[in-house]
Amino acid sequence: MPRNKLALIALAPAVIWCTACGPEKKEELKVVKAPEQFRVKFETTKGDFVVEVTRAWAPRGADRFYELVTERYYDGCKFFRIVPRFVVQFGLNGNPALSQKWSQMTIPDDPVKAHNEKGTLSFAMAGPATRTTQVFINLNDNVQLDRMNFAPFGKVSSGMEIVESLFKGYGDAPPQGVGPVQALIREEGNAYLERHFPRLDGIKTATVEPFEGGA
């Protein structure tokens, strides 16, 4: 199977389960508007990296990312899926109840305005209007993902070497690798990951930083 097809299939389980079970009232959620540009500092078990978000690239994705960071959702999350020369993925919370809550909060799609180049961040999805909390960082120029409607909303501005040094020994989920199963992360949270995948790196904190000179 071509890598392009694998990319979509592998990213799809991130949210396909929750879209099947989502509530009818999900569109009533309050929308948080992000600044036009902002930075997020990730302190991880391997070191720090900074993401620069440009809202004009994907406004809805940027708004959701800003909301999640300010709610401290990503604190304690593990980098549970790393496919070398492809992506680093995170965004399933260590607390299953919190993951379940946010899994219902899908957001509408953004048109793709920026390319999935190395260092850019996009939301994982399982089809139209299924983005929730999971994000991937491109480890390569994955412009084939543009055609699959993965819309980048930001890019690593410093510390890409930290991203590339995250533990990748488990690889993808079965059958492509021996990494974590997303359904089990949703059910058990970090307890499952720490028990079976103790070498995974994780996020200590993710915080918004002032964007000097930004709009």
N, C-alpha and C positions, 0 to 999 in steps of 0.2 A: 504494500500500500504506500502511495507517495507520502512524503513528509507533510505536504500541504493538507492532505486529508486527515492524517494523524493529528495535525495541529488542532483542527477544528474539533475532532472527536475527543481529544484529550482535554481540551479546555471546556468542552460542553458540560461534563458532569459537575462542573463547579456550581451550576445553578439549576440544572434541569429538574432535580428532585423538588426543589422548593417552588418552582413555577407550577408544577402539577398540583401543589397543595396550597397555593397562595389564596388569601382571602379576597372577597369581592370588593372590599373597601380600600384597597391599597392606594388608589389615586387620591384619597383624602389627606394623605400625609403632607405635613408642612414642608415647603421647599426652603432650604437654606441657601442663600446666594453667597458665593465665594468672592473674594477680591479678584480683580482682573488678572493679577499676578501675585503669587505667593510662593514661599519656600517651605518645605517640610524637612526637618532634620530627623533622621532615623538613627537612633543609638541602638546598635545591635551587639550580639555576642562576639562579632568579629571586628567591630569598629564602627565608625560613623560614615553615613553618606547623606547627601542632600539632594532633594528632588525640587526642581523648579517647575511650577504649574503655570500654564498659560490658558486662562479660561476660554479665550476665543477659539482655541483648537477644538474643544468639546465642552461646552458650558454645563451640560447636565452631569457629565462625568466629573468635571472639576468641582461642581457644587457638592456632589455626593462624597468625593474624596475629602474635601474640606470639612464637611459635617462629621465624617467618621474620625478624622484626626482630632478635631476639637472635642469630640465625645470620648476620646482616648480609646477608641475601639481597637486599634491596632497594637496597643501596648500588650506585650506578652504573646503575640501571635508568632507562630513558627513559619519559616520558609519551607513549606512542606513538599514542594515540587520543584525540582531543579533538573532541567534537561540541558546538558552542556551544549553550547553554541546555539541554543534556542531561547529558553525562557527561565526565569525565576518567578515562582508564583506563591502568593500569600493572601491571607484575608479570611481564613476560617478562625474564629475566635476560640481561645482556650476554654471558655465557658460555654457549654452546649446550649444553655438557655438563651444566652446572648446571640449566638449564631442563629438559633431558630427565630428569634425575634426579628433580626435584620434580614433573614432570608425571605421574609414576606414583603420587604420594601423594595420592589423593583422600580427601576427608573426608565423613562423613555430613551430611545436611541439618539445618538448624535450622528450627524453625517461625518464621514472621515475627511478631515482637512489636513492633518499631518500624517507623515509616513511612520510605519512601525520600524523605525531605524534603531540601531543599537543604542541602548540606554533609555529609550522611551518607555512610558508606562501606559497601559490600557487596561480596561476592565475585562475580565473573563465573562463569557456569556454562553447561553445555550440556544440562541436564536433571537428573534426580535423582542425588544423590551424585556430582557431578562437579567440585566445587570443589577447587582446588589452590592457586595462587599469585596469580592475577590479581584485582585489586581495582579498583573504580571509585568515584569521588567524584561524587555527584549535584550538578549545576550548577543544578538547578531542583527544584521539588517534583514528583518522578516517582512519585507514589503508585500509578500503574498498574503499576509493577514489583512492588508488594506482592502482587498477584494472581498474579504469575509466580514467586513463591516466592524472590525475592531478599531475603535477610534482613540488614538493617543490623546492624552490630556496634559502630559508633562514629560520631563526628561531629567535623568540624573545629571546634576550640574557639577558635583564633586563626589569623589569616593567610589567611582565605578570599579576601581580595583578591589574595594571591599565587597561589592556585590558579586564580583567574579570569584572571590575567595570563599564564598559561603559553601558549607559542606554539601557536596553533590554526590556522595557515594551511593545513596539509595536510588537515585535516578527517578524515573517516572513511576507511576502506579502500575501494577500488573495489568496486562501481560507485557507491556513494553519495558518494565523495570521491576524493582522490588520495593518501591516506595510506598508511602501511606495511601490507604484507601479513603477517599474523601467522605464517603458515607459514614465510616467509623469515626473520622474526626468530628463530624457533625454530631454523632451520637455521644461520644465520650470526651471530646475536647483534647486538651493537652495531656490528660492522664493517659490516653491511648498513645500519643506520640512519644511521651517520655518513657513509657514502658517498652515500646517496640522499636523506637527510632531515636535513641538517646543522643545521637551525634548531630541531630538537626540544629542548625543555628536559628536564632529567634530575634525578635524585636524587643528591646528593653522599653524604649519609649519612642513615640513619634509625635513631634510637636511643631506647630506652625511658627515660623520665624519671620520677623519683619523683612519686607522686600525693599531694600534701599534703592531709591530711584525708580521704583515701579509705580504703576498707575493705581 
